[in-house]
Amino acid sequence: MEALKARADDPFGRRVRLTSVDQVDEELLKILAKALDQNT
């Protein structure tokens, strides 16, 4: 996983790039689902 700079007009303050499919697991999916739920 690597941190990316967000653009000035980007509504999200932080961005990351997954560099391998191996980085996706149940814990990451739960974190993403929680973040999505908080942002809707």
N, C-alpha and C positions, 0 to 999 in steps of 0.2 A: 504494500500500500504506500502511496506517496501523496504528500500534501500538494495541492495546487493553489495558485493565487486566484482569488475570485476577482472578476471584473468589477469596476466601479459601479456599473448599473445592475449587477447581479443581486437579486433579492436574498441570496444565501451568503452568509459571511464566510463559510468554510466549504471547501470542496476537497475530495480525495479521489484518487484513481486507484482502482484495484489492478494490480499488475499480473495477477494470476487467478485462474478459476479456483485454485486451491485455497484462496483466501476467503471464499464464500462458505460459511457454515451456518448452522442453526442460530448461533449466538448473533452473528452479523445480521441475519435476516430479522431476528427479533428487534435488534437495535433500529434497523431501517423501518420496520413496521411501526415502532413506537414513535420515531421521528415524524413519519408521515402522518400518523394520527394526531400528533401535536400541532402539525402545520396545516391541518384542514379544518 
